[in-house]
Amino acid sequence: MNKSSPTLLSHQQYATRIATLSAHLDGILSAIPVSFKNMRPTKLPRQAAVYIIYTAKGGPTAPYYIGRTKNLQQRLYRNHLMGSLSNARLKKYLIDAQECADLASAKTFIRAHCHARWVLIRDMRERFLAEGFLAATLQPKYGIYEEH
């Protein structure tokens, strides 16, 4: 993506940026979901990505959390599923909202009810823009209001 100031972009450059971000949205929405119940580190790429964690509990699939990472395997498996509250914000949000009582029940909830989708994006700036675009478009239940 172009790193020039937004005031220097033409309408065509904005249209190109929006098309790129829309392609990321299409890519993540059409990605095959991976259940946390079946998640194994060896099946996750160690690449940079933007990801969405969904839940299917209580009705249609809904986005719970959107994030970006330099290492998808570490972020999804080691942090969100196996990690502590300090490196897995979704668990903290589940506890704070009283959807889960504690760390153990939050981990159980994620394993039983959540799945993830992602799109690989190498460029750090483009990941940042894609995360914001996805959050604004999909409006996840947790994370956006606290972090963005």
Z-matrix of the N, CA and C atoms (Angstrom, degrees):
N
C 1 1.441
C 2 1.522 1 108.93
N 3 1.292 2 115.65 1 151.05
C 4 1.449 3 122.81 2 -178.67
C 5 1.531 4 109.97 3 -71.25
N 6 1.346 5 116.76 4 133.24
C 7 1.456 6 120.79 5 -178.29
C 8 1.523 7 112.10 6 -95.72
N 9 1.312 8 118.68 7 10.54
C 10 1.459 9 119.87 8 -179.41
C 11 1.526 10 110.50 9 -73.24
N 12 1.320 11 114.87 10 160.45
C 13 1.455 12 121.80 11 -178.69
C 14 1.528 13 110.26 12 -60.32
N 15 1.335 14 117.69 13 142.07
C 16 1.465 15 119.96 14 179.89
C 17 1.529 16 113.32 15 -56.45
N 18 1.332 17 118.35 16 -28.81
C 19 1.453 18 120.17 17 -179.62
C 20 1.524 19 111.88 18 -70.03
N 21 1.335 20 117.39 19 -15.88
C 22 1.454 21 120.77 20 -179.05
C 23 1.530 22 112.88 21 -95.30
N 24 1.336 23 117.30 22 -3.77
C 25 1.449 24 119.92 23 -177.97
C 26 1.532 25 111.56 24 -81.38
N 27 1.302 26 115.19 25 140.24
C 28 1.458 27 120.57 26 175.19
C 29 1.529 28 109.18 27 -85.48
N 30 1.318 29 115.54 28 170.73
C 31 1.469 30 119.84 29 176.89
C 32 1.526 31 110.09 30 -58.75
N 33 1.315 32 117.30 31 -39.29
C 34 1.455 33 120.72 32 179.54
C 35 1.525 34 111.24 33 -64.71
N 36 1.327 35 117.10 34 -39.23
C 37 1.465 36 120.07 35 178.57
C 38 1.532 37 111.29 36 -66.69
N 39 1.337 38 116.48 37 -38.08
C 40 1.469 39 119.09 38 174.41
C 41 1.519 40 110.69 39 -63.84
N 42 1.320 41 116.83 40 -43.24
C 43 1.465 42 121.24 41 179.36
C 44 1.536 43 110.39 42 -60.97
N 45 1.310 44 116.59 43 -39.64
C 46 1.461 45 120.73 44 178.26
C 47 1.526 46 110.55 45 -65.82
N 48 1.318 47 117.44 46 -43.16
C 49 1.465 48 121.67 47 178.53
C 50 1.528 49 110.34 48 -61.18
N 51 1.326 50 116.90 49 -46.41
C 52 1.465 51 121.17 50 179.78
C 53 1.525 52 110.54 51 -63.41
N 54 1.331 53 117.44 52 -39.46
C 55 1.471 54 120.82 53 178.32
C 56 1.525 55 110.69 54 -63.31
N 57 1.325 56 117.54 55 -40.26
C 58 1.462 57 121.31 56 178.26
C 59 1.527 58 110.51 57 -64.19
N 60 1.320 59 117.03 58 -45.92
C 61 1.465 60 120.78 59 179.16
C 62 1.525 61 111.06 60 -65.77
N 63 1.304 62 117.45 61 -38.16
C 64 1.470 63 120.99 62 176.81
C 65 1.522 64 111.11 63 -64.62
N 66 1.331 65 117.33 64 -35.73
C 67 1.464 66 121.07 65 176.90
C 68 1.528 67 110.25 66 -64.59
N 69 1.331 68 117.40 67 -38.09
C 70 1.466 69 120.43 68 176.17
C 71 1.530 70 110.35 69 -64.66
N 72 1.323 71 116.88 70 -41.19
C 73 1.462 72 121.10 71 177.44
C 74 1.527 73 110.17 72 -61.15
N 75 1.323 74 116.59 73 -48.08
C 76 1.468 75 120.35 74 178.21
C 77 1.527 76 110.92 75 -59.71
N 78 1.328 77 116.40 76 -41.84
C 79 1.458 78 120.94 77 -179.28
C 80 1.512 79 112.70 78 -62.98
N 81 1.308 80 116.78 79 -43.67
C 82 1.468 81 119.37 80 -177.90
C 83 1.525 82 110.98 81 -73.12
N 84 1.330 83 117.49 82 -35.65
C 85 1.462 84 119.93 83 179.59
C 86 1.525 85 112.26 84 -70.98
N 87 1.327 86 116.75 85 -27.56
C 88 1.467 87 119.52 86 -179.93
C 89 1.538 88 112.54 87 -94.30
N 90 1.332 89 117.16 88 -3.28
C 91 1.465 90 120.78 89 179.14
C 92 1.523 91 110.09 90 -67.48
N 93 1.305 92 115.58 91 148.90
C 94 1.458 93 120.98 92 177.56
C 95 1.530 94 108.17 93 -73.16
N 96 1.328 95 117.31 94 125.27
C 97 1.471 96 119.01 95 -179.91
C 98 1.525 97 111.45 96 -69.60
N 99 1.330 98 115.31 97 144.31
C 100 1.453 99 121.68 98 176.57
C 101 1.525 100 107.21 99 -115.29
N 102 1.319 101 115.89 100 117.97
C 103 1.459 102 122.07 101 -179.18
C 104 1.523 103 110.19 102 -70.84
N 105 1.311 104 116.67 103 139.66
C 106 1.461 105 119.88 104 174.57
C 107 1.528 106 110.30 105 -65.24
N 108 1.321 107 116.95 106 -25.73
C 109 1.468 108 121.12 107 178.39
C 110 1.526 109 110.72 108 -61.52
N 111 1.331 110 116.50 109 -36.71
C 112 1.464 111 121.88 110 -177.93
C 113 1.527 112 113.42 111 -104.10
N 114 1.313 113 116.98 112 7.40
C 115 1.460 114 120.58 113 -173.52
C 116 1.525 115 111.60 114 -73.39
N 117 1.331 116 114.63 115 131.55
C 118 1.457 117 122.65 116 175.53
C 119 1.523 118 107.54 117 -129.65
N 120 1.322 119 118.10 118 140.12
C 121 1.469 120 119.68 119 -177.69
C 122 1.525 121 112.91 120 -56.72
N 123 1.311 122 117.14 121 -36.70
C 124 1.469 123 120.12 122 -176.76
C 125 1.531 124 112.39 123 -68.38
N 126 1.325 125 117.86 124 -14.82
C 127 1.465 126 121.14 125 -179.92
C 128 1.526 127 112.59 126 -96.60
N 129 1.324 128 116.24 127 2.60
C 130 1.462 129 121.01 128 179.95
C 131 1.523 130 109.94 129 -110.79
N 132 1.325 131 117.24 130 138.27
C 133 1.465 132 118.89 131 178.47
C 134 1.528 133 111.79 132 -71.04
N 135 1.310 134 114.99 133 148.15
C 136 1.469 135 121.50 134 175.22
C 137 1.524 136 108.38 135 -95.00
N 138 1.296 137 116.07 136 48.13
C 139 1.461 138 122.12 137 -175.98
C 140 1.521 139 110.40 138 -121.56
N 141 1.317 140 114.99 139 165.00
C 142 1.455 141 122.11 140 178.11
C 143 1.523 142 109.88 141 -72.42
N 144 1.334 143 115.21 142 141.57
C 145 1.459 144 119.39 143 -175.68
C 146 1.523 145 111.30 144 -160.73
N 147 1.317 146 114.09 145 166.51
C 148 1.455 147 123.10 146 164.98
C 149 1.515 148 104.89 147 -112.50
N 150 1.324 149 117.03 148 137.66
C 151 1.458 150 120.03 149 -174.20
C 152 1.526 151 110.77 150 -134.89
N 153 1.329 152 114.45 151 158.75
C 154 1.456 153 122.38 152 174.65
C 155 1.520 154 107.40 153 -126.72
N 156 1.315 155 116.14 154 133.24
C 157 1.459 156 121.39 155 171.13
C 158 1.521 157 106.89 156 -104.26
N 159 1.323 158 114.81 157 124.15
C 160 1.457 159 122.36 158 -179.09
C 161 1.520 160 109.90 159 -109.97
N 162 1.328 161 115.74 160 160.21
C 163 1.450 162 121.23 161 168.62
C 164 1.522 163 108.51 162 -126.09
N 165 1.309 164 116.08 163 149.20
C 166 1.458 165 121.23 164 176.52
C 167 1.525 166 109.73 165 -114.42
N 168 1.326 167 117.00 166 7.47
C 169 1.463 168 120.46 167 -177.51
C 170 1.528 169 110.04 168 -70.88
N 171 1.314 170 115.76 169 131.29
C 172 1.461 171 120.93 170 173.42
C 173 1.508 172 115.21 171 74.78
N 174 1.315 173 118.95 172 20.96
C 175 1.456 174 118.63 173 177.09
C 176 1.504 175 112.50 174 142.42
N 177 1.322 176 115.50 175 -152.45
C 178 1.468 177 118.98 176 -176.11
C 179 1.522 178 111.69 177 -65.44
N 180 1.294 179 114.55 178 156.22
C 181 1.453 180 120.61 179 178.98
C 182 1.529 181 110.01 180 -59.46
N 183 1.325 182 115.72 181 129.72
C 184 1.462 183 120.88 182 -178.14
C 185 1.525 184 109.58 183 -130.56
N 186 1.354 185 117.14 184 140.14
C 187 1.465 186 118.84 185 177.22
C 188 1.524 187 110.69 186 -70.62
N 189 1.322 188 115.64 187 126.95
C 190 1.460 189 121.71 188 178.51
C 191 1.522 190 111.60 189 -98.05
N 192 1.337 191 116.47 190 -37.47
C 193 1.467 192 119.49 191 -171.89
C 194 1.520 193 109.17 192 -155.53
N 195 1.317 194 116.65 193 139.21
C 196 1.466 195 122.88 194 175.57
C 197 1.519 196 107.08 195 -123.20
N 198 1.321 197 116.06 196 136.30
C 199 1.452 198 119.56 197 179.70
C 200 1.519 199 111.91 198 -149.11
N 201 1.320 200 114.91 199 174.47
C 202 1.470 201 121.62 200 176.41
C 203 1.516 202 107.54 201 -131.79
N 204 1.313 203 115.58 202 154.91
C 205 1.457 204 119.75 203 -176.74
C 206 1.516 205 111.19 204 -156.47
N 207 1.323 206 116.49 205 157.18
C 208 1.466 207 122.36 206 172.48
C 209 1.518 208 110.85 207 -86.78
N 210 1.347 209 117.10 208 -19.44
C 211 1.459 210 121.60 209 -176.79
C 212 1.531 211 108.40 210 -142.62
N 213 1.322 212 116.21 211 98.69
C 214 1.462 213 121.57 212 -174.78
C 215 1.526 214 112.03 213 -61.11
N 216 1.317 215 117.44 214 -40.84
C 217 1.465 216 121.10 215 -179.44
C 218 1.529 217 110.68 216 -58.46
N 219 1.305 218 116.00 217 -49.23
C 220 1.455 219 119.78 218 -179.50
C 221 1.523 220 111.08 219 -64.24
N 222 1.319 221 116.82 220 -44.76
C 223 1.465 222 119.62 221 -174.70
C 224 1.527 223 112.16 222 -66.44
N 225 1.329 224 117.57 223 -49.66
C 226 1.464 225 119.48 224 -176.81
C 227 1.521 226 112.47 225 -72.52
N 228 1.310 227 116.67 226 -50.48
C 229 1.466 228 118.81 227 -173.74
C 230 1.527 229 112.39 228 -81.16
N 231 1.318 230 116.11 229 -56.46
C 232 1.465 231 118.90 230 -173.82
C 233 1.521 232 112.81 231 -73.07
N 234 1.326 233 117.77 232 -36.67
C 235 1.465 234 119.62 233 -177.58
C 236 1.530 235 111.89 234 -90.83
N 237 1.342 236 117.09 235 -64.55
C 238 1.465 237 118.68 236 -173.78
C 239 1.523 238 113.14 237 -65.14
N 240 1.311 239 118.83 238 -41.07
C 241 1.460 240 120.04 239 -177.68
C 242 1.531 241 112.16 240 -86.38
N 243 1.316 242 117.70 241 -52.70
C 244 1.466 243 121.17 242 -171.51
C 245 1.532 244 113.52 243 -97.35
N 246 1.318 245 118.31 244 -14.22
C 247 1.459 246 121.39 245 -169.99
C 248 1.511 247 116.38 246 -78.71
N 249 1.307 248 114.34 247 174.01
C 250 1.460 249 123.18 248 178.31
C 251 1.524 250 110.11 249 -82.72
N 252 1.319 251 117.16 250 177.17
C 253 1.465 252 121.45 251 179.08
C 254 1.525 253 111.80 252 -64.44
N 255 1.318 254 117.79 253 -28.68
C 256 1.465 255 120.09 254 -177.07
C 257 1.524 256 113.15 255 -70.69
N 258 1.334 257 117.99 256 -25.08
C 259 1.465 258 118.49 257 -179.41
C 260 1.532 259 112.73 258 -121.27
N 261 1.322 260 117.03 259 15.50
C 262 1.465 261 121.29 260 177.57
C 263 1.522 262 107.81 261 -141.15
N 264 1.308 263 116.17 262 82.07
C 265 1.459 264 120.98 263 -173.18
C 266 1.527 265 113.45 264 -59.90
N 267 1.322 266 117.71 265 -33.04
C 268 1.464 267 119.12 266 -178.46
C 269 1.528 268 110.39 267 -57.95
N 270 1.324 269 118.03 268 -41.61
C 271 1.459 270 120.40 269 178.22
C 272 1.528 271 110.52 270 -60.54
N 273 1.321 272 116.51 271 -42.85
C 274 1.463 273 121.01 272 178.27
C 275 1.524 274 110.18 273 -60.36
N 276 1.326 275 117.39 274 -44.75
C 277 1.464 276 120.15 275 -179.81
C 278 1.527 277 111.06 276 -63.97
N 279 1.324 278 118.21 277 -39.53
C 280 1.462 279 121.60 278 178.98
C 281 1.530 280 110.96 279 -62.87
N 282 1.320 281 116.66 280 -39.42
C 283 1.467 282 121.07 281 178.83
C 284 1.526 283 110.45 282 -71.77
N 285 1.335 284 117.06 283 -46.27
C 286 1.465 285 120.90 284 -179.79
C 287 1.532 286 112.00 285 -60.25
N 288 1.335 287 117.14 286 -35.42
C 289 1.467 288 121.41 287 179.68
C 290 1.530 289 111.97 288 -84.70
N 291 1.308 290 116.83 289 1.14
C 292 1.462 291 124.71 290 179.03
C 293 1.532 292 112.93 291 63.14
N 294 1.345 293 115.36 292 26.86
C 295 1.465 294 119.57 293 171.03
C 296 1.528 295 109.33 294 -78.40
N 297 1.325 296 115.06 295 -26.12
C 298 1.465 297 121.93 296 177.89
C 299 1.527 298 107.71 297 -135.51
N 300 1.335 299 115.85 298 148.14
C 301 1.464 300 120.20 299 -175.57
C 302 1.525 301 113.62 300 -81.24
N 303 1.337 302 116.16 301 -33.65
C 304 1.458 303 119.14 302 -174.26
C 305 1.524 304 109.76 303 -157.71
N 306 1.333 305 115.68 304 -177.01
C 307 1.461 306 121.45 305 -177.32
C 308 1.525 307 111.90 306 -59.32
N 309 1.320 308 117.02 307 -44.16
C 310 1.472 309 120.31 308 -178.74
C 311 1.528 310 111.33 309 -63.21
N 312 1.324 311 117.80 310 -42.54
C 313 1.466 312 119.23 311 -179.63
C 314 1.529 313 111.28 312 -72.26
N 315 1.336 314 118.16 313 -30.21
C 316 1.467 315 120.62 314 175.93
C 317 1.531 316 109.95 315 -66.25
N 318 1.327 317 116.36 316 -41.88
C 319 1.469 318 120.37 317 177.10
C 320 1.528 319 110.30 318 -63.16
N 321 1.311 320 117.17 319 -42.90
C 322 1.463 321 121.36 320 177.88
C 323 1.521 322 110.61 321 -62.46
N 324 1.332 323 117.24 322 -43.05
C 325 1.463 324 121.79 323 178.51
C 326 1.526 325 110.83 324 -59.41
N 327 1.331 326 116.55 325 -48.72
C 328 1.468 327 120.90 326 -179.13
C 329 1.524 328 110.06 327 -61.31
N 330 1.310 329 117.09 328 -45.94
C 331 1.470 330 120.79 329 -179.63
C 332 1.533 331 110.94 330 -62.71
N 333 1.310 332 117.88 331 -39.98
C 334 1.471 333 121.56 332 -175.01
C 335 1.528 334 113.99 333 -82.49
N 336 1.327 335 117.83 334 -32.20
C 337 1.464 336 119.82 335 -168.24
C 338 1.531 337 116.17 336 -121.98
N 339 1.313 338 117.94 337 -4.81
C 340 1.470 339 118.53 338 -172.97
C 341 1.523 340 112.43 339 -116.51
N 342 1.321 341 112.98 340 154.36
C 343 1.462 342 121.13 341 172.85
C 344 1.520 343 108.00 342 -141.95
N 345 1.315 344 115.51 343 164.71
C 346 1.463 345 120.91 344 -176.66
C 347 1.524 346 110.35 345 -126.75
N 348 1.310 347 114.20 346 150.64
C 349 1.468 348 123.61 347 171.04
C 350 1.517 349 106.14 348 -133.32
N 351 1.311 350 116.34 349 154.13
C 352 1.457 351 119.18 350 -178.81
C 353 1.509 352 110.77 351 -152.95
N 354 1.322 353 113.13 352 165.79
C 355 1.459 354 122.25 353 171.84
C 356 1.527 355 105.99 354 -133.70
N 357 1.322 356 116.31 355 130.58
C 358 1.457 357 121.35 356 -179.48
C 359 1.523 358 109.48 357 -77.55
N 360 1.320 359 116.08 358 129.51
C 361 1.468 360 122.46 359 179.18
C 362 1.520 361 107.31 360 -139.87
N 363 1.296 362 117.04 361 112.59
C 364 1.463 363 121.49 362 -175.38
C 365 1.530 364 112.90 363 -72.67
N 366 1.325 365 117.62 364 -43.60
C 367 1.465 366 122.46 365 -174.33
C 368 1.538 367 111.36 366 -71.47
N 369 1.332 368 116.88 367 125.87
C 370 1.458 369 122.19 368 -177.22
C 371 1.533 370 112.31 369 -59.90
N 372 1.303 371 117.36 370 -45.21
C 373 1.473 372 121.03 371 -178.64
C 374 1.522 373 110.75 372 -65.19
N 375 1.306 374 116.85 373 -40.30
C 376 1.459 375 120.50 374 179.35
C 377 1.534 376 110.66 375 -67.24
N 378 1.342 377 117.68 376 -36.19
C 379 1.471 378 120.36 377 174.86
C 380 1.515 379 110.53 378 -61.11
N 381 1.318 380 116.34 379 -44.57
C 382 1.459 381 121.31 380 179.42
C 383 1.533 382 110.38 381 -59.50
N 384 1.339 383 116.65 382 -47.85
C 385 1.463 384 120.68 383 179.76
C 386 1.525 385 111.74 384 -64.19
N 387 1.331 386 116.58 385 -41.03
C 388 1.468 387 120.54 386 -179.83
C 389 1.526 388 110.86 387 -65.62
N 390 1.329 389 117.37 388 -41.23
C 391 1.459 390 120.30 389 178.48
C 392 1.534 391 110.46 390 -59.55
N 393 1.323 392 116.66 391 -46.53
C 394 1.464 393 120.54 392 179.02
C 395 1.521 394 112.74 393 -64.03
N 396 1.327 395 116.32 394 -41.60
C 397 1.463 396 121.24 395 179.09
C 398 1.531 397 110.43 396 -63.89
N 399 1.335 398 116.92 397 -45.83
C 400 1.465 399 120.62 398 178.93
C 401 1.522 400 110.96 399 -63.73
N 402 1.318 401 117.33 400 -42.15
C 403 1.460 402 120.65 401 179.39
C 404 1.529 403 110.94 402 -63.66
N 405 1.320 404 117.51 403 -42.64
C 406 1.463 405 120.74 404 179.17
C 407 1.526 406 111.54 405 -66.52
N 408 1.316 407 116.26 406 -35.64
C 409 1.464 408 120.71 407 -177.53
C 410 1.524 409 111.92 408 -79.29
N 411 1.324 410 117.44 409 -45.86
C 412 1.467 411 121.51 410 -172.89
C 413 1.531 412 114.24 411 -93.47
N 414 1.320 413 117.21 412 -18.18
C 415 1.460 414 124.07 413 177.81
C 416 1.536 415 112.70 414 46.47
N 417 1.332 416 116.96 415 71.24
C 418 1.461 417 120.34 416 179.85
C 419 1.526 418 111.45 417 -63.17
N 420 1.307 419 115.48 418 156.12
C 421 1.461 420 121.06 419 -178.75
C 422 1.523 421 111.89 420 -64.05
N 423 1.326 422 117.49 421 -39.13
C 424 1.462 423 121.42 422 -176.25
C 425 1.514 424 111.84 423 -122.59
N 426 1.327 425 114.49 424 152.42
C 427 1.452 426 121.24 425 169.90
C 428 1.507 427 116.22 426 100.45
N 429 1.311 428 117.48 427 -45.79
C 430 1.463 429 119.06 428 -172.51
C 431 1.520 430 112.60 429 -65.22
N 432 1.295 431 118.18 430 -39.76
C 433 1.448 432 120.46 431 -176.85
C 434 1.517 433 112.08 432 -75.56
N 435 1.327 434 115.90 433 -29.67
C 436 1.452 435 120.55 434 -179.29
C 437 1.521 436 112.72 435 -82.19
N 438 1.343 437 117.82 436 -28.96
C 439 1.454 438 120.26 437 -169.17
C 440 1.513 439 115.57 438 -117.46
N 441 1.302 440 119.36 439 -17.61
C 442 1.464 441 119.78 440 -172.29
C 443 1.507 442 111.72 441 -116.98
